[in-house]
């Protein structure tokens, strides 16, 4: 096999062929069956050390030029019928461990984005610091809204990040505390 891709930042077992990177992108888009931004696609490949940043960017551009992927108005990428054929016909050329890593990372990214859309946290500067307001959604309705004061932006960002990590746990802890349910509190503290 000929290696024609720049390999800086690529772990052993990662992709070293331009065509393999293109196949993996098609496979990943087919597997998650959802549009992904170019940044997200590249982030998945780069964070898992599966492909170099520049090679992943070039592969995405090439897939658009070849008609395997289309770029939507919202700057997300969608697999075309032709791209689906590439994924179906050539996926076995990519090691299953590489395919699994890419799909798992893309799925986690989509789940995280969905959680952030449904459970919003905002940071507002006040005279003395910052208010972080966390909204927990139950689908069509808001289950809880909580505003917390913190003295600096670093802490505000930490509160927001930790809230997004597990909004359900925050909800369970608050509900247990407010209802005095010790059993619920124990299970929320020690999941």
N, C-alpha and C positions, 0 to 999 in steps of 0.2 A: 504494500500500500504506500502510496506517495503522500507525504506530509507537505502541505503547501500553505498552512496557516501559521501565523505568528503565535508562539506558545508562551509568551511572557504572562505569568499569573495563572497558567493552566496546571492543574494538579496531575500527577500520574493517573492515567485512566481517562483523562479529559480528552476533548476532541482536538485533533491536530490537522484536520482536513476541512477545507471550506465547504465542500459538498456535505460532509457529515453535520456541520453546524447548521446548514440550511435544512437538512432532513430533520434534525432535532427540533428546530423551531416549528416546522410544520407538524411534527408529531405532538409537540407540547400544545399547540393551538387546537389541534384535533381532540386531544385528550381532555383538556379543561372545558372545551366547547363554550368558550366565552371570549369576547374581545379582550386584548391586553394592550397596554401602551408599549411603545418601543422601549421606554425606560424600564418598564417592568420586565419585559422579555430579556433585555440585556442584564438587568439586575439579577435575575434568576440564574442566568448562565455564568455571570461573573462571580456572584456570591458562592456558588457551588463549585467554583473553579473548573467549570466544564468547558469554557471558551474564553478567549481573550476579548476584552471590551471592543477593540477596533474590529476584530474579525466578526464578532456578533453584530456590530453595527453594519458592516459591509454585507453580511449574509442577509440581514433584514432588507436592506436596499435592493440586493440582488433578487430576493423573493418577490418583491413588488414589481421589479422590472420584468421578471419571468412570468408574472401573472399568477403566482402561487398564493400570494397574499395581497389583500387590498388595504389601503390606509383610509380609514373613515374620517369624516369631518371632525370628530372629537379626538383625533390623533391616536385612535386605537387601531390595532391591526386585526384583521379577520381572515381566516383561511378560505380560499376559494375552492371550487370543486376540483380544480386542477391540483391545488395544494393538498387537498384531502387524498387524492390519488397517490401523490408523492409519499405522504405519510403512510398510507396503507401498503403500498408496494415496496417501500424501502426501509421501513422502521427496523427490520431485523438486521440491517447493517450497523445500527447503533447498539452498543452493549446495553443489556437490560438494566444494569445498575445505573448507567448514565440516564436512560429514559426515566427510570423510577425517581431519581433525584430531581430531575427537571420538573416532572409532573407534580411531585409532592411539594416542591418549593412554589410552583405557580399556583397550586390549589391553596396553599397556606396564605399566599399573597392575596388571592381573591377573597378568602374568608376574612382576612384582616381588614381589607378595604370595605367589605360588607358590614363588618362589625362597627367600623368607624363611621360609616354612613348612617347606620341605624342608631348608634349610641354616640351622640355628639358631645364633645367637650370644647368649651370656648374659654379663652383667656382674655380678661378685660383688665386693663391698668386702672388702678384707683389712686387716690391721693397718697395712700400709705403703702401701697404694694399692689397685689393682683388678686382678682377674684377668678376662680376657676369654677365654671358651672358645668356640671355633668348631667346629661339627659339620658335616661335609660328607656329604651323603646320596647314595647311589647307587640311590635308589628304595626298595627294601625293606631295604637294609642300610647301615650307616654305613661310609663309606670312610675317613674320617679324623676325628680329634678333636685339636684343638690348643689349648693354654692359653698365653696370653701375659700377662705381668705388665706393667702400666703404672702410673706414679706418680699419675695424676690422672684424674678423671672425664671431662674433656674428651678426653684421649687415648683412654680406653676407648671413648667414643662414636665417635670417629674410626675406631678399629680395627674396631668393629662395622659402621659404615656402609661402610667400604671393603671389608670382607669380603663384605657383601651385594651390593656392586656387581659382583663377579665371583668367586664361590667356586671355580669351575672353574680359574681362573688360579692362585688360592692353592694348590689341590690340585696342579696341574701343577708349580708352582715347588717345592713341598715334595718331591714325588716325584722331580723332577729332581735336587734337592740331595741327597736321601738315597740315590739310586741312582748318583749321579755321572755322570748322562747329560748331557753338555755340549750336545749337539744339542737335547735337550728343553728344557734351561735357556735356550738362545738363543731358541728359538721361544716359550717362555713369557714371557720378558722383553720381546721385541720381536714382539708378535703381528701 
